[in-house]
Amino acid sequence: MWKEVRDREAGKLPPITFASRVRSCRVSALGLSNHKEIVSPHHGAVNALQVDLTEGRYLLSGASDGSAAVYDIQRATDYEEGLIARHRSLFVVDKQHEYGHKFAISTAIWYPVDTGLFVTGSFDHFVKVWDTNTTQVVMDFKMPGKVYGTAMSSIAKAHMLIAAGSADVQVRLCDIASGAFTHTLSGHRDGVMTLEWSTSSEWILMTGGRDGAIRFWDIRRAGCFRVLDQSQCQLGRRPPFLENTSKKIVARTSLAGSSSLANKSVSRKKSPLGNGMKQSQALHKPQNLLRTPVRQRSHPGMSSSHDRATAHYGAVTGLKASVDGMYLLSSGSDSQLRLWDIESGLNILAKYEEMSLQTSKSIHLALNPDSSLVFVPCMATVKACDVWSGLTLQTFRGHYELVNCCYFNLQDQELYTGSNDRQILVWSPPSAIINDLEEDNRKEQKFSADKDNWSD
């Protein structure tokens, strides 16, 4: 690491590259935190975790006992032995609350714009929007079945829609501004387990169902425009769009434009006076300069064979889009993890190692800042896999029961995991202060071991 620091001081390393290497170094050193602890108030399995997207300071959790809690992960409540920071919940809303959920909370997300609102979905068929300051329900939406997942777009500026998936086959979009359902998306043949908004377009929604299908929706038009098929595949990532290629295209476009103008001038000189009308029509006719084939988007009434395509053999239990919006990761009850090219809809044949995934409920995947590492809950562990090679680089062991969710905090490079053992564990890079204290203790113990009873 000091080599990068010296290169940065000498100006050999750009600041963005230096920051990326520091983050990668911290992520590779993740371990069970020896200086931070989250005291869970839940009496049931922790099903959902998320850190707010604005400050990166407040952690939201939802559990199967119908409770939701918020923690300040930057300011500790108290310290154990002066070293370990204990973070207790700022508040808890549970079944005793007047408007609390009556059954298990399956999903809990922050409002993307600020920390003033958060959203919970439950098996009691309700999606509720909460005011963080007053801990009161601002509005609720009655769903036709158990709520499995909710999602809000982190880049949306034209809408405030909550996409909700339930045991019903339809996806419903709930509008916070009006308090009503604005869209009903039909296409799945069984319940919708997981939802994910595109990170590059506020209009594209991706959903995974118990029917094994992953569907893409443009909420501005009717019907889904793509169903992912695991048999349609490609090898490796999409080739990069190089700067030289763009220059060649611009040059080719300019040459084609100049040649077309020259042809127009020549034809205008040679044409007789009687063909003025034909000449004006020819001038106004649009011309395809590059003559590149245009791929038409499939119609909602797509062929039945394509509409029945599946992405997994079994239910789709998790979806996670890359930060750049180019790729999508999916997990299924067939214990498979798959990588997809969002633009082409093809299955990228990344060979992930065998892993045992939950089949009865949705799981929450997490990605590191550059989307090169994916964190996958695997029974009582969490595996960190390389997105492209599929190799398992690290396995986090600390929970005693099944892990349901994990969330990676981009600001602090910390990983939070929730499990059926009712605990929330923090996985963080080692603290320099703690390491120095441990080193001093080891030296002191070694020195005391060398002493004898006759030493002065």
N, C-alpha and C positions, 0 to 999 in steps of 0.2 A: 504493500500500500504506500510505503514511503517513496517508492520509485515514482508513482503517479503524482505524489505531492511535489517532488522535485521537478518533474517534467512540467507540472502546471506552473510552478514558480518561474521556470525558465521560459515559459511561453510555448513549449513544444506540444502541449496538450490543450485542446479547446475546452472551455468551461463546461459545455454540454457533455462532452465525452468524459470529462473528469467526474462530473456528477453521476453519470450513468455507471461508471466503474465503481464509485463509492457505494451506490445503491446495490449493485450486484454483489460486492464484497460483503455487505451487511446481510443480504438475503442468504448468501451461502453459509453464513455463520449463525443462522437461526437455531435457537435451542429453547428449552423450557426456561422461562424467565426466572432469574434468581434475584430480581429486584422489584418486580411488580406482580401484584396479585389482585384479581377481581373477586370480590365476595358476592357470590350469587344468592339472591333472595328467593329463587324459584324452588318449588317443591315438585317439579316435574321435569321431563326431558326438555333441554334447550333446543328449539327447532329453528330459530332464525337469529342472525346477527348482522348488524350493519353499522358502520361509522358514518357520521354525517359527511356530506360531500363538500360543504362550504368551509368549515373550520378544521375538520379532521380531529375533533376533540371529544365528541359525545358518542358513546356506544349504545345502541339500541338492541334489546334482546326480547324474544318472545318464547314462551314455554308452553308445554302441554297441560299445565295446570290452569291455563287461561290468564296468566299474568304477563305483563310487559314491563320492562324496567329500563331506565336510562342511567348511564354512568359517565362521570367525567374522567377520562383516561389520561389527562394531562395534570390534573391536580389531585393528589392523594387525600383521602379522608383522614388516615392516620398511618403511623409507621410501626412495624413490628421489629423490636430490638434495634430501632433506629436506622435500619437498613432497607427492609422490604416495605415498599409502598403498597398500602391496602386501599383499594378503590371500592367503596360501597355505593349502592344505588342512590341516586339523587331523589328518585321517587319510584313507586311501584303502583300500577293499576292492575287489580285482580278481580276475582269474582265478587268480592265484597263491595267493589265500586258500584255505584248506582247504575252506570251504563257499561259496566265491564262485560267481557265475553263470558259466556256460560260454559263453553267447552274449550278444547285445546286451541291455542294460537299456532297456526301453521306458517305464517309469514308476517314479517314486520319490517317496514322500510321507512326511511326518512323522506320528507318532502325535499326534492333536489335543490330548491332555491335557497331555503334557509332552514334553521332548526326550530322554527315556530310551530311546525306541524309534523306529525308522523302518522303512518297508516298501518293498521293491523288487519289481518284476515284470519277467520277462525272456522272451526268445524260447526259452529252454531249458525252457519249460512250468512254471516254478516261480514262486510268490509266496513271498518270504522276509521274515520279521520279524527285525530285527537289534537287538541290545542296543548302544546308542551307546557306553556306557562301556567295554565289553569287546570291541567289534567282533566279536561272535560271533552266530551264528544261533540265535535262541530257538526258532523253529518254522518249518516250511515247509509249503506246500500244493501238491500236484501237480495241475496243470490239464490238461485234455485237449488243449490246443493252445497256440500262441504267445500269450503274455499281451500284450494291447494297452493295457490301462488298469486302474488300481485307484483306489478312492476310499473315504474314511472320512468319516463325518458329524462336522462340527465342533461340533454342538450336542447330540449324543446323550448321554443320561445313563442310558438303560435297556439299552444294548447296546454291544458293541465289535466291530462287524462290518466286515470289509473286503469291499467289492463288487469283484469281479474279472471283467473281460471278456476274452475270448480269441477265437481263431479258431473255437472251437466256438460253436454258436448259443445256448447257454445261459449265463445270468449266474449266477455262484456267489457265495454269501455265506460268507465264512470267519470263524469265531469265534475271536478270540485267547484268550478265556477257556478254551475247551474244546479248541482245536486241531483242530477238525473243521468240515466244511461243514454249515451249518444250513439253508440254502435253496438251491434250484435253480429259477431263474426261466426259464421257457420261453415263447417267443413270437417271437423274432427268427428270420428265415429265412437269416441269414448271420452271419458273425463280428461280435462286439460291439467297436466301436472306442473308445468313450469313455463315461464314466460320471460322474454328478454327483448328489450328495445335495442335497435341498432345504435351503435355509438358514432355513426357517420350521417344518419338521416333521422330526423325526428318523426317521420311518417311511417317508418318500416318497423313492424312488430314481428317477432319470431316466437312461435309457440310449439311446445312438445306435449303430446298426449299419451294416454294409456294405450292408444291404438298403434303406437310405435312410429307415428308420423311427426315430422317437423315441418310446419307450414310457415310460409312467409306471407305477410299481409301488408298491403299499402292501404292505410286507413282512409285515404282520399277516394278510393274506388271500391266497388263491390267485389267480394270473393278474394280468395288467396291467389297469388300469382306464381307461387312456386311450392312444390312439395319435394323435399330432399329424398333422393334414392341412393341407398347404400351401394347398389350395384354400378352406379355411374361414378367413376373415380378418375383420379389423376395422380401422378407421381410427383411429390415435392411441391414446394411453394410456387406461387405465381412469379414469373420472371420479372425483375424490376424494370421500371420505365426509366431508361437512362437518358441523360441530358443530351447525348449525341443523337439519340433517336428523335427526340423532340425537335432538335435543330434541323435534322433531315426532313422531318414532316413539314416544318414551317417553310423550309426552302422549296420543297416540292410543291407546297400549296401556292407559294408566291410565283413559281415558274408556271404552274398550271393557270394561275389567274392572269399572268401577263400574256401567255399564249392565247388564252381564250379572248382577251381584249383585242389582241392583234388580229385574230380570225374575224372578230366582229367588225373591225374597221375595214378589213379587206372585203368582206362580204357586202358591207355597206357601200363601198365604192363600185363594186362590180354589178350590183343588183340594178335592174331596170326600174324606171319610175312606176310602172304598173304594179309592182309587187311590194308596195309600201306597207300594206296591211300585214302580209305574210312576214315581212321583215320585222315589224314591231312585235308580232307575236313571238317570233324566234328570239328576239332580244329579251323579252320578258319571261321566257321559259326557263325555269330553274335548272341548273346544271350541277351534277355531282362531280366535284373537282377531283376528289381522291378515289372515287368509285370503290369505297369500302363497303362490304356487305353489312347491312343493318339487321341486328337480331331483334325480332319482334317479341314483345312480352306476351306470354301465353294468356289466353282469355280465361275468365272465370269458368267458362264451360269447357275446361280442358278435357282431354280424352280420359275415359274412365280408367284405363290402365295406368296412366301417369298419376291420376288422382289417388290411386290405391297404393302408391309407392310407400315404402317404410324406410326409416333411418336406423331402426334398431329392431331386433327380434324380441319384442316385449315393450313395456312402457318406457317412454323417455322421461328420465328422472331429473335431469339437470341440463341447463344451457348457460353458456357464458361466452360473450362476444369479446374479441380482442380490443385493445384500446384504440387501434387505428381503424376498426370497423371492417377489416378485410377478411377475418376468419372467425369461425364459430366452433366452439367445443361443446360436445354433447355427451351425456352419460345415459346409460340405459339399464333396465333390469336384467338384461342379458350379460351384465358385468363387463360391458365394453365401453371404451372411451374413444370417441371419433372426432376427427378434425375436418372441418368443411371450409371450402372457399365460398364466401358469401356471394361474390360476383357471378361465378359460374354455377354455383350450386353443386359442385362435385365433391366427392369424398376423397380427401387427401389421405393416402394410405400410410399414415404414421403408425408404426408398430409399437403400440403401448404394451408394456408387460402385463401379465395376467394379474388381475386384482379382483377382490370380492367386494361388490357394491350392494347397498341396500336395495331391496326390490319392492318394499311395501310403501315407501314414502319418498317424496322428492328430496334431493340433496343439493347443497349449495356449493358450487365450485368457486375457486378464487384464482386470480392471475397476478403475477408480479408486475411492476411498472412497464417493462418493455415486452410483456406478453410472451416471454420465452420460457416461463415456468408456470405450471398449473398445479394447484393444490387440490387433492381429491380425497374426500372422506372415504376411507376403506375400513368398514367394520369399526374396530376400536382404535384405529390408527388414522393418520393423515399422511398421504404420500405426496411428495413433491416430484413431479415428472417433467422432463424436458419436452416441450411442446412438439418439437420437430423429430427428435430421435426416438421419443417414447421411453427412454431409459428412466428408471426411478433413481433419482439422485440422493434423496433423503427420505427417511421414514420417521415421523414424529409419534412417539409413544408416551402416553401420560394418562389417557382416559382409561377407565375401567369398563366402560360399556360402549355401545355403538355411537359413533360420531355422526351427527346430523348436518352440521353446517360449519363453514369456515369463512373467514373474511380477512383479506389482506389490507392493512392500513398503509396506503401509499405514502403518507406523510412521515410516519415514524418507522416504516419497514417492519411492522409487527404483524403477526398472524394471531387471530383469535379463533378459537374452536369451541363449539358447544356440543354437548353429548347427552345421552340418556342418563348419565350419572349425575345430572343436574349441575355440573360444574362448567365454568367458562375458563379455559386456560389461555395464558398469554405466552407466545413464542416470540422471542426478541433476540437481537444481537447482544452479545455479552457486554455488560456495563464496565467501563474502564475503572470506575471507582471500586466496584465490587471485586474486580480482578486484582487490583492493587491491595485491597484489604486481605483477600485470600492469600496472596503471595506473602504478605507480611506475617500472616498467621502461620503459614508453612515454615517460614524462616525462623520464627520464634519457637515453634515446636521442635524444629531440628536443633536449634541452639540449646533448648532445655534438655533435649535427649542426650546431648554430648556432655552436659554437666554431671558431676558426681557429688557425693555428699561432702567431699573434702575440698571442694572448690571454694575460693573466696568470693 
